[in-house]
Amino acid sequence: MTSSLASPASPAPAVDLSSAKILLMAVACGVIVANLYYAQTLIDVIGPEIGMSASVAGLITTLTQLGYGLGLFLIVPIADLFENRRIILGSILLTIAGCTGIALSAGPTSFLIASIVTGIGAIGAQVIVPLASHLATPEKQGRVVGTVMSGLLFGIMLARPIASFLAGSVGWRATFILSAVAMGIVAVALLAACPRRTPKGGMHYGAVLASTFAQLVQHRVVRLRAFYQAMMFAAFNLFWTAAPLALIHDFHLSHTGVGAFALAGAGGALIAPVAGWLADRKLTRPASLIGLAGLTIGFLLADWTVAAGSLIGFTIMAVLIDAAVQMSQITGQKLIFSLDPHARGRINAAYVTVMFVIGALGSVIGSVTFEAGGWSASAMAGAAIGSVATLGFLLFDRGASVAR
């Protein structure tokens, strides 16, 4: 198969995206990526109903994330080969099919297969982000990407409390049906309003896949930013694995209270437009350092607030940690998307895959450290991860994070 299947037209020129279109892309990212997390908080409800043992129930999260990882490698890079909006709409249809399959599942096998399909389809969010970068004018690129990424982070943060609320009120199956309906509405809106972008093409699909991780070899800034963000994402996952346990054990909150804490913590996503504004003014290096150092400081202060019994302080630290992760993410994507307009899909795929694979270990670290030494051990682990990333930045970055 050659790229002749794609239009040979040049990439669409940057346009002055309206606020409504930027908001639509942000909402689409959040609605799509949330499907990776709905089932995680409902395992204890879903398992018994479909005959899934506790030992197998853990596969719900694992296989959904595995599907997402496969999609990152196999589908996201073809954003450099085929018309982007078509890829996004196709991924949404796949996610709708996965959510519907989950809702109709009668047993573990059908549920887990549908979970994989849902994970693969959720990669549409990772096509929207570089598309937004393509369509934005250079002077607004950081802010546009920041706003779209804030939608993605809101989707991650709000998925669990929304799933818990809906499962308690209308049942877990209806939760996935409602998600499928929401995805359908988003698809119609994107079909009507999302600009088209046909890439230059000129490569075979196999060559596109082969060149994806070659971007890591070719571009030092991609390697470094993938490392920084992998550390940040690991710390993020560690926090949101261990923090609910701390809220239950140290503050004696109910699951509803934990959900309210997560809603408050999602406020960190509001830093995204600020991060984008800084990136557009070529302040990527100081913004990066603020994010990396802010993560470390956030974990140290979070340890102190829990020890002091301050729930308000702990909530503020949750916002700070989320904001730090977002600051690093936005500045990093501003830098890597500036490298090669014709390879943004592949660059983003390589970057996000490294971030995702390494960052996923954070959940394991969070569970293990909390079991070993409570919240203090988890907080110290998070601070250590942040310190490693900050030290790596100070020692090895050497101008890589300076906007050109």
C-alpha positions in Angstrom: 0.0 0.0 0.0 1.4 3.3 -0.9 0.6 6.8 0.2 -1.2 7.3 -3.1 -4.3 6.3 -1.1 -4.0 9.7 0.5 -4.4 12.9 -1.3 -1.1 14.3 -2.5 -2.2 17.8 -1.4 0.0 19.8 0.9 -1.0 20.3 4.5 -3.7 22.8 5.1 -2.3 26.2 6.0 -2.7 27.5 9.5 -6.0 29.2 10.2 -7.2 31.5 12.9 -9.3 28.9 14.8 -12.3 30.3 16.4 -12.8 30.0 20.2 -15.8 27.7 19.5 -13.7 25.3 17.4 -10.9 25.2 19.9 -13.4 24.5 22.7 -15.0 21.7 20.5 -11.6 20.1 20.0 -10.9 20.3 23.8 -14.2 18.8 24.7 -13.7 16.0 22.1 -10.3 15.1 23.6 -11.8 14.9 27.1 -14.9 12.9 26.0 -12.7 10.5 24.0 -9.9 9.9 26.6 -12.4 9.5 29.5 -13.4 6.1 28.1 -10.0 4.8 29.3 -10.9 5.4 32.9 -14.6 4.8 33.4 -14.2 1.1 34.2 -11.3 1.5 36.6 -13.5 2.8 39.4 -16.3 0.3 38.7 -14.4 -3.0 38.8 -15.9 -4.0 42.1 -19.4 -3.5 40.6 -18.8 -4.9 37.2 -16.9 -8.0 38.1 -19.6 -9.9 40.1 -22.3 -9.1 37.6 -20.5 -10.5 34.6 -18.9 -13.4 36.4 -15.4 -12.0 36.5 -13.2 -13.2 39.4 -11.2 -10.6 41.4 -8.0 -12.0 40.0 -9.2 -11.4 36.4 -10.9 -8.1 37.1 -7.5 -6.3 37.0 -7.3 -7.1 33.3 -10.1 -4.5 32.7 -7.6 -1.7 33.2 -4.6 -3.6 31.7 -6.3 -4.5 28.5 -7.9 -1.1 27.9 -4.5 0.5 28.4 -2.9 -2.1 26.1 -5.5 -1.3 23.4 -4.6 2.4 23.8 -0.9 1.6 23.5 -1.5 -0.4 20.3 -3.5 2.5 18.8 -0.7 4.9 19.7 1.8 2.9 17.6 -0.4 1.6 14.8 -2.9 4.5 14.2 -1.6 7.8 15.5 1.4 7.9 13.0 -0.9 7.7 10.0 -2.0 11.3 10.8 1.0 12.0 8.6 -0.4 9.9 5.8 -4.2 10.3 5.7 -6.8 13.1 6.1 -6.9 13.8 9.9 -10.5 14.4 10.5 -11.4 11.1 8.9 -9.0 9.3 11.3 -10.6 11.1 14.3 -14.1 10.2 13.2 -13.1 6.6 12.5 -11.6 6.3 16.0 -14.7 7.7 17.6 -16.9 5.2 15.8 -14.5 2.4 17.1 -14.9 3.8 20.6 -18.7 3.9 20.3 -18.6 0.3 19.3 -16.3 -0.6 22.2 -18.5 1.3 24.8 -21.7 -0.4 23.3 -20.0 -3.8 23.6 -19.0 -3.2 27.2 -22.6 -2.2 28.0 -24.0 -5.3 26.4 -21.4 -7.7 27.7 -22.8 -10.9 29.2 -19.4 -12.4 30.3 -15.7 -11.6 30.9 -14.6 -12.5 27.4 -16.9 -10.1 25.6 -16.3 -7.4 28.1 -12.5 -7.6 27.8 -12.6 -7.7 24.0 -14.8 -4.6 24.0 -12.4 -2.9 26.5 -9.5 -3.4 24.0 -11.5 -2.0 21.2 -12.4 1.0 23.4 -8.7 1.6 24.2 -7.7 1.5 20.6 -10.4 3.9 19.6 -9.5 6.4 22.3 -6.3 7.3 20.4 -8.4 9.8 18.5 -7.5 12.3 21.2 -3.8 12.0 20.2 -4.7 12.9 16.6 -6.7 15.9 17.6 -3.8 17.5 19.6 -1.3 17.7 16.7 -4.2 18.6 14.3 -4.9 21.6 16.5 -1.2 22.5 16.3 -1.3 22.3 12.5 -4.3 24.5 12.2 -3.3 27.2 14.7 -1.3 30.2 13.6 2.3 30.1 14.9 1.8 33.0 17.4 -1.2 31.2 19.0 0.0 27.6 18.7 0.9 27.2 22.4 -2.3 28.6 23.7 -4.4 26.4 21.3 -2.5 23.3 22.2 -2.7 24.2 25.9 -6.5 24.6 25.7 -7.0 21.4 23.8 -4.8 19.5 26.3 -6.7 21.0 29.2 -9.8 19.2 27.8 -7.8 16.0 27.7 -6.7 16.3 31.3 -10.2 17.2 32.4 -11.4 14.0 30.8 -8.8 12.0 32.7 -9.6 13.6 36.0 -13.4 13.7 35.8 -13.9 10.2 34.3 -13.7 8.4 37.7 -16.0 10.6 39.7 -18.5 10.8 36.8 -18.4 7.0 36.4 -19.0 6.6 40.1 -21.9 9.0 40.1 -23.6 7.6 37.0 -23.1 4.0 38.2 -24.8 4.8 41.5 -27.7 6.5 39.8 -28.4 4.8 36.5 -26.1 1.7 36.7 -22.7 0.9 35.2 -24.1 -0.3 31.8 -26.0 2.9 31.3 -22.8 4.8 32.0 -21.2 3.3 28.9 -24.3 3.8 26.8 -24.4 7.5 27.8 -20.7 7.7 26.9 -21.4 6.3 23.4 -24.2 8.8 23.0 -21.9 11.7 24.0 -19.3 10.4 21.5 -21.9 10.4 18.8 -22.8 14.0 19.5 -19.1 14.9 19.4 -18.6 13.1 16.1 -21.5 15.0 14.5 -20.1 18.3 15.8 -16.6 17.5 14.5 -17.9 16.5 11.1 -19.7 19.8 10.9 -17.1 22.1 12.3 -13.6 20.6 12.4 -11.4 21.8 9.6 -9.9 19.2 7.2 -6.2 18.6 7.0 -4.7 16.3 4.3 -1.0 15.7 4.9 1.7 15.7 2.2 2.0 11.9 2.3 4.8 10.4 0.1 5.4 7.3 2.3 4.2 3.7 2.7 2.4 2.8 5.8 5.2 0.5 6.8 7.7 3.3 6.3 5.6 5.6 8.5 5.6 3.1 11.3 9.3 2.4 11.0 10.1 6.1 11.1 7.9 6.8 14.2 10.6 5.8 16.7 13.3 7.1 14.4 12.0 10.5 15.5 13.5 9.8 18.9 16.9 9.1 17.4 16.7 12.0 15.0 15.6 14.7 17.5 17.3 15.2 20.8 14.5 17.4 22.1 12.0 14.7 21.5 14.1 12.2 23.6 14.5 14.7 26.4 10.9 15.9 26.5 9.6 12.3 26.4 11.8 11.6 29.4 10.7 14.6 31.3 7.0 13.9 30.6 7.3 10.2 31.3 8.6 11.1 34.8 5.8 13.7 35.3 3.2 11.2 34.1 4.5 8.5 36.4 4.3 11.0 39.3 0.8 12.0 38.3 -0.3 8.3 38.2 1.4 7.7 41.5 -0.4 10.6 43.1 -3.9 9.6 41.9 -3.3 6.0 42.9 -2.1 6.8 46.5 -4.0 10.0 47.2 -7.5 8.3 47.3 -6.0 5.7 49.7 -4.7 8.6 51.9 -8.1 10.3 51.8 -9.8 7.1 53.0 -7.2 6.0 55.6 -6.0 9.4 56.9 -9.0 11.6 56.4 -11.7 8.9 56.6 -13.5 10.2 53.5 -16.2 8.2 51.7 -15.9 7.4 48.0 -18.1 10.4 47.4 -15.6 12.6 49.2 -12.8 11.1 47.2 -14.7 12.0 44.1 -15.1 15.6 45.3 -11.4 15.8 45.9 -10.7 14.6 42.3 -13.1 17.3 41.0 -11.2 19.9 42.9 -7.9 18.6 41.8 -8.9 18.8 38.2 -8.6 22.6 38.6 -4.9 22.2 37.8 -5.9 21.8 34.1 -6.8 25.5 34.1 -3.1 26.3 34.0 -2.9 25.0 30.4 -3.8 28.3 28.6 -1.2 30.1 30.8 1.4 27.5 29.9 0.5 27.9 26.2 0.8 31.7 26.6 4.3 31.3 28.0 5.3 28.9 25.3 4.1 31.4 22.6 6.4 34.0 24.1 9.3 31.6 23.8 9.5 31.2 27.6 9.5 27.4 27.3 12.7 26.9 29.3 11.6 28.7 32.5 8.1 27.3 32.1 9.6 23.8 31.9 11.7 24.4 35.1 8.6 25.7 36.9 6.7 22.6 36.0 9.4 20.2 37.0 10.4 21.9 40.2 6.7 22.5 41.1 6.0 18.8 41.0 8.7 18.1 43.5 7.7 20.9 45.8 4.0 19.8 45.5 4.8 16.3 46.7 6.9 17.5 49.6 4.2 19.9 50.7 1.5 17.2 50.2 3.4 15.0 52.7 3.4 17.8 55.2 -0.3 18.7 54.7 -1.4 15.1 55.3 0.8 14.8 58.4 -0.7 18.0 59.6 -4.2 16.7 58.9 -5.1 19.6 56.5 -7.5 18.4 53.9 -7.6 21.9 52.4 -3.9 22.0 52.1 -3.8 18.5 50.5 -6.4 19.6 48.0 -4.3 22.7 47.1 -1.3 20.4 46.5 -3.4 18.2 44.2 -4.1 21.3 42.1 -0.4 22.3 42.2 0.8 18.8 41.1 -1.8 18.6 38.3 -0.8 22.1 37.1 2.9 21.2 37.2 2.3 18.2 35.0 0.2 20.3 32.6 2.9 23.0 32.4 5.5 20.5 31.4 3.2 18.8 28.9 2.2 22.0 27.1 5.7 23.4 26.8 7.0 20.1 25.6 4.4 19.8 22.9 5.0 23.3 21.7 8.7 22.4 21.2 8.3 19.0 19.5 5.5 20.2 17.2 7.8 23.0 16.0 10.4 20.4 14.6 8.8 19.1 11.4 5.3 19.9 10.3 5.1 16.9 8.1 6.0 14.5 10.9 3.9 15.8 13.8 1.8 12.6 13.9 4.9 10.4 14.2 6.7 12.7 16.6 3.6 12.8 18.8 3.1 9.0 18.7 6.8 8.4 19.7 6.6 11.0 22.5 3.3 9.9 23.9 4.1 6.2 23.7 7.3 6.7 25.8 5.4 8.9 28.2 2.6 6.3 28.5 4.6 3.2 28.8 7.0 4.5 31.5 4.4 6.7 33.1 2.1 3.7 33.7 4.6 2.4 36.2 3.6 5.2 38.5 0.4 3.4 39.5 2.4 0.4 40.6 4.8 2.6 42.5 1.9 4.3 44.2 0.3 1.1 45.4 3.6 -0.5 46.5 4.8 2.6 48.4 1.5 3.2 50.1 1.4 -0.4 51.2 4.9 -0.2 52.5 4.8 3.1 54.3 1.5 4.9 53.9 1.1 8.3 52.2 4.5 9.6 53.4 6.3 6.9 51.5 4.3 7.6 48.3 4.9 11.3 48.6 8.7 10.8 49.0 8.6 8.5 45.9 6.8 11.2 44.0 9.2 13.9 45.1 12.1 11.6 44.1 10.7 11.2 40.6 10.3 14.9 40.3 13.8 15.5 41.5 15.2 13.1 38.9 13.4 14.8 36.1 14.5 18.3 37.4 18.1 17.2 37.8 18.1 15.7 34.3 16.7 19.0 33.0 19.4 21.1 34.7 22.3 18.8 33.7 21.4 17.6 30.2 18.9 19.9 28.6 21.6 22.4 27.4 19.2 24.6 25.4 17.0 21.8 24.0 14.0 23.4 25.7 14.6 26.9 24.3 12.0 27.8 21.8 13.4 28.6 18.3 
